[in-house]
Amino acid sequence: MPMDPTTWSEVVAVQHAVRAAFGWSYEDDAASAEELKAACDNDRIVEEWHLQGRQSTLQRLKQELLAAKHVVLVGAAAEPTEVQMAMQEGSVVVAADGSVGACLPETIPLCVVTDLDGGVHLDQAAAQGIAMVVHAHGDNANRWKTVLDTWRVTSPPPLVLTHQTDANLEGMHNPGGFTDGDRALCFVAWLGVPLERIIMVGYDSTRLGRWSGITQPERKLEKLTWMDVVVKKVMGALNPTNPSLPSPEHRHK
């Protein structure tokens, strides 16, 4: 953990506020998380998806993130040219879901933080063996089952599993966050990456990004307001003396 657990719990607590705002069920979130964990723990084809394999993947990601000079977070509003311009020597990239499409093929992310609605772009990343930080929530259970069934027999990538409940699930983690974009920020901060090393590209709550999974545009924009809430919470936790949004060199729209 990058800071006092009590401070970080305020970041995670936003998930409860989001559930209340949208009328979503905690029980559904918990069921999806437990089912995803069980599906990977008991997988008979991909040994790397088992508990030990996921722990090894998480440790590798942590080591590479902490060793990086900069960690470039790529959000749904990113353009490929913006990603390339943000890259510096010693940088690694963490993409949020379908925004991996703004990275490939020129830039290979270290991992993708995803609830698996990124479509073909996720499949392309999986085929290259890019690690997936797969998130379970109440309304994506059918999706993660379908996607993992496909990857299992085509190109199974390394996995880390996340959830949004208060439960302690072995080999599954809740670093905080709501949308894939703010969850990517939570993930790297939870692993200990300091604020001054984080560069954010394509984080914009005022419009729908080209890499965003859009089924209900108005609802999606409402979700993006919560992304800003989480980002502000994380920045405040990482830098309590100045809990504002990151300065322009850290936040690229």
Secondary structure as a PSIPRED ss2 file (coil, helix, strand):
# PSIPRED VFORMAT (PSIPRED V4.0)

   1 M C   1.000  0.000  0.000
   2 P C   1.000  0.000  0.000
   3 M C   1.000  0.000  0.000
   4 D C   1.000  0.000  0.000
   5 P H   0.000  1.000  0.000
   6 T H   0.000  1.000  0.000
   7 T H   0.000  1.000  0.000
   8 W H   0.000  1.000  0.000
   9 S H   0.000  1.000  0.000
  10 E H   0.000  1.000  0.000
  11 V H   0.000  1.000  0.000
  12 V H   0.000  1.000  0.000
  13 A C   1.000  0.000  0.000
  14 V H   0.000  1.000  0.000
  15 Q H   0.000  1.000  0.000
  16 H H   0.000  1.000  0.000
  17 A H   0.000  1.000  0.000
  18 V H   0.000  1.000  0.000
  19 R H   0.000  1.000  0.000
  20 A H   0.000  1.000  0.000
  21 A H   0.000  1.000  0.000
  22 F H   0.000  1.000  0.000
  23 G C   1.000  0.000  0.000
  24 W C   1.000  0.000  0.000
  25 S C   1.000  0.000  0.000
  26 Y H   0.000  1.000  0.000
  27 E H   0.000  1.000  0.000
  28 D H   0.000  1.000  0.000
  29 D H   0.000  1.000  0.000
  30 A H   0.000  1.000  0.000
  31 A H   0.000  1.000  0.000
  32 S H   0.000  1.000  0.000
  33 A H   0.000  1.000  0.000
  34 E H   0.000  1.000  0.000
  35 E H   0.000  1.000  0.000
  36 L H   0.000  1.000  0.000
  37 K H   0.000  1.000  0.000
  38 A H   0.000  1.000  0.000
  39 A H   0.000  1.000  0.000
  40 C H   0.000  1.000  0.000
  41 D H   0.000  1.000  0.000
  42 N C   1.000  0.000  0.000
  43 D C   1.000  0.000  0.000
  44 R C   1.000  0.000  0.000
  45 I C   1.000  0.000  0.000
  46 V C   1.000  0.000  0.000
  47 E H   0.000  1.000  0.000
  48 E H   0.000  1.000  0.000
  49 W H   0.000  1.000  0.000
  50 H C   1.000  0.000  0.000
  51 L H   0.000  1.000  0.000
  52 Q H   0.000  1.000  0.000
  53 G H   0.000  1.000  0.000
  54 R H   0.000  1.000  0.000
  55 Q H   0.000  1.000  0.000
  56 S H   0.000  1.000  0.000
  57 T H   0.000  1.000  0.000
  58 L H   0.000  1.000  0.000
  59 Q H   0.000  1.000  0.000
  60 R H   0.000  1.000  0.000
  61 L H   0.000  1.000  0.000
  62 K H   0.000  1.000  0.000
  63 Q H   0.000  1.000  0.000
  64 E H   0.000  1.000  0.000
  65 L H   0.000  1.000  0.000
  66 L H   0.000  1.000  0.000
  67 A H   0.000  1.000  0.000
  68 A C   1.000  0.000  0.000
  69 K C   1.000  0.000  0.000
  70 H E   0.000  0.000  1.000
  71 V E   0.000  0.000  1.000
  72 V E   0.000  0.000  1.000
  73 L E   0.000  0.000  1.000
  74 V E   0.000  0.000  1.000
  75 G C   1.000  0.000  0.000
  76 A C   1.000  0.000  0.000
  77 A C   1.000  0.000  0.000
  78 A C   1.000  0.000  0.000
  79 E C   1.000  0.000  0.000
  80 P H   0.000  1.000  0.000
  81 T H   0.000  1.000  0.000
  82 E H   0.000  1.000  0.000
  83 V H   0.000  1.000  0.000
  84 Q H   0.000  1.000  0.000
  85 M H   0.000  1.000  0.000
  86 A H   0.000  1.000  0.000
  87 M C   1.000  0.000  0.000
  88 Q C   1.000  0.000  0.000
  89 E C   1.000  0.000  0.000
  90 G C   1.000  0.000  0.000
  91 S E   0.000  0.000  1.000
  92 V E   0.000  0.000  1.000
  93 V E   0.000  0.000  1.000
  94 V E   0.000  0.000  1.000
  95 A E   0.000  0.000  1.000
  96 A E   0.000  0.000  1.000
  97 D H   0.000  1.000  0.000
  98 G H   0.000  1.000  0.000
  99 S H   0.000  1.000  0.000
 100 V H   0.000  1.000  0.000
 101 G H   0.000  1.000  0.000
 102 A H   0.000  1.000  0.000
 103 C C   1.000  0.000  0.000
 104 L C   1.000  0.000  0.000
 105 P C   1.000  0.000  0.000
 106 E C   1.000  0.000  0.000
 107 T C   1.000  0.000  0.000
 108 I C   1.000  0.000  0.000
 109 P C   1.000  0.000  0.000
 110 L C   1.000  0.000  0.000
 111 C E   0.000  0.000  1.000
 112 V E   0.000  0.000  1.000
 113 V E   0.000  0.000  1.000
 114 T E   0.000  0.000  1.000
 115 D C   1.000  0.000  0.000
 116 L C   1.000  0.000  0.000
 117 D C   1.000  0.000  0.000
 118 G C   1.000  0.000  0.000
 119 G C   1.000  0.000  0.000
 120 V H   0.000  1.000  0.000
 121 H H   0.000  1.000  0.000
 122 L H   0.000  1.000  0.000
 123 D H   0.000  1.000  0.000
 124 Q H   0.000  1.000  0.000
 125 A H   0.000  1.000  0.000
 126 A H   0.000  1.000  0.000
 127 A H   0.000  1.000  0.000
 128 Q C   1.000  0.000  0.000
 129 G C   1.000  0.000  0.000
 130 I C   1.000  0.000  0.000
 131 A E   0.000  0.000  1.000
 132 M E   0.000  0.000  1.000
 133 V E   0.000  0.000  1.000
 134 V E   0.000  0.000  1.000
 135 H E   0.000  0.000  1.000
 136 A C   1.000  0.000  0.000
 137 H C   1.000  0.000  0.000
 138 G C   1.000  0.000  0.000
 139 D C   1.000  0.000  0.000
 140 N C   1.000  0.000  0.000
 141 A H   0.000  1.000  0.000
 142 N H   0.000  1.000  0.000
 143 R H   0.000  1.000  0.000
 144 W H   0.000  1.000  0.000
 145 K H   0.000  1.000  0.000
 146 T H   0.000  1.000  0.000
 147 V H   0.000  1.000  0.000
 148 L H   0.000  1.000  0.000
 149 D H   0.000  1.000  0.000
 150 T H   0.000  1.000  0.000
 151 W H   0.000  1.000  0.000
 152 R H   0.000  1.000  0.000
 153 V H   0.000  1.000  0.000
 154 T C   1.000  0.000  0.000
 155 S C   1.000  0.000  0.000
 156 P C   1.000  0.000  0.000
 157 P C   1.000  0.000  0.000
 158 P C   1.000  0.000  0.000
 159 L E   0.000  0.000  1.000
 160 V E   0.000  0.000  1.000
 161 L E   0.000  0.000  1.000
 162 T E   0.000  0.000  1.000
 163 H C   1.000  0.000  0.000
 164 Q C   1.000  0.000  0.000
 165 T C   1.000  0.000  0.000
 166 D C   1.000  0.000  0.000
 167 A C   1.000  0.000  0.000
 168 N C   1.000  0.000  0.000
 169 L C   1.000  0.000  0.000
 170 E C   1.000  0.000  0.000
 171 G C   1.000  0.000  0.000
 172 M C   1.000  0.000  0.000
 173 H E   0.000  0.000  1.000
 174 N C   1.000  0.000  0.000
 175 P C   1.000  0.000  0.000
 176 G C   1.000  0.000  0.000
 177 G C   1.000  0.000  0.000
 178 F C   1.000  0.000  0.000
 179 T C   1.000  0.000  0.000
 180 D H   0.000  1.000  0.000
 181 G H   0.000  1.000  0.000
 182 D H   0.000  1.000  0.000
 183 R H   0.000  1.000  0.000
 184 A H   0.000  1.000  0.000
 185 L H   0.000  1.000  0.000
 186 C H   0.000  1.000  0.000
 187 F H   0.000  1.000  0.000
 188 V H   0.000  1.000  0.000
 189 A H   0.000  1.000  0.000
 190 W H   0.000  1.000  0.000
 191 L C   1.000  0.000  0.000
 192 G C   1.000  0.000  0.000
 193 V C   1.000  0.000  0.000
 194 P C   1.000  0.000  0.000
 195 L H   0.000  1.000  0.000
 196 E H   0.000  1.000  0.000
 197 R H   0.000  1.000  0.000
 198 I E   0.000  0.000  1.000
 199 I E   0.000  0.000  1.000
 200 M E   0.000  0.000  1.000
 201 V E   0.000  0.000  1.000
 202 G C   1.000  0.000  0.000
 203 Y C   1.000  0.000  0.000
 204 D C   1.000  0.000  0.000
 205 S C   1.000  0.000  0.000
 206 T C   1.000  0.000  0.000
 207 R C   1.000  0.000  0.000
 208 L C   1.000  0.000  0.000
 209 G C   1.000  0.000  0.000
 210 R C   1.000  0.000  0.000
 211 W C   1.000  0.000  0.000
 212 S C   1.000  0.000  0.000
 213 G C   1.000  0.000  0.000
 214 I C   1.000  0.000  0.000
 215 T C   1.000  0.000  0.000
 216 Q C   1.000  0.000  0.000
 217 P H   0.000  1.000  0.000
 218 E H   0.000  1.000  0.000
 219 R H   0.000  1.000  0.000
 220 K H   0.000  1.000  0.000
 221 L H   0.000  1.000  0.000
 222 E H   0.000  1.000  0.000
 223 K H   0.000  1.000  0.000
 224 L H   0.000  1.000  0.000
 225 T H   0.000  1.000  0.000
 226 W H   0.000  1.000  0.000
 227 M H   0.000  1.000  0.000
 228 D H   0.000  1.000  0.000
 229 V H   0.000  1.000  0.000
 230 V H   0.000  1.000  0.000
 231 V H   0.000  1.000  0.000
 232 K H   0.000  1.000  0.000
 233 K H   0.000  1.000  0.000
 234 V H   0.000  1.000  0.000
 235 M H   0.000  1.000  0.000
 236 G H   0.000  1.000  0.000
 237 A H   0.000  1.000  0.000
 238 L H   0.000  1.000  0.000
 239 N C   1.000  0.000  0.000
 240 P C   1.000  0.000  0.000
 241 T C   1.000  0.000  0.000
 242 N C   1.000  0.000  0.000
 243 P C   1.000  0.000  0.000
 244 S C   1.000  0.000  0.000
 245 L C   1.000  0.000  0.000
 246 P C   1.000  0.000  0.000
 247 S C   1.000  0.000  0.000
 248 P C   1.000  0.000  0.000
 249 E C   1.000  0.000  0.000
 250 H C   1.000  0.000  0.000
 251 R E   0.000  0.000  1.000
 252 H E   0.000  0.000  1.000
 253 K C   1.000  0.000  0.000
